[in-house]
């Protein structure tokens, strides 16, 4: 039941071995922690790489008004290990 509910709400990720420990959104800032991630990439809905960070944590602040509708985070771990987070629709408060 918990898995079905998470899928219904879009609160899940796909992985080939990388474990995502935490995802948080505060205002326009997204933070992701994953102990076995070596590099994060943040993509826009147009496939453009917006940001990357090395190490087990990353933070990215979305700039509103750039024509993007969502961002998506990919986590790259050892070997071929990866995790793909669901698209996140981040909007300024009050919209």
Buried (B, 14 or more C-beta within 10 A) or exposed (E): EEEEEEEEEEEBBEBEEBBBEEBEEEEBEBBBBBEBBBEBBBBBEEEEEBBBBEEBBBBBEBEEEEEBEBBBBBBBBEEEBBBBBBBBEBEEEEE
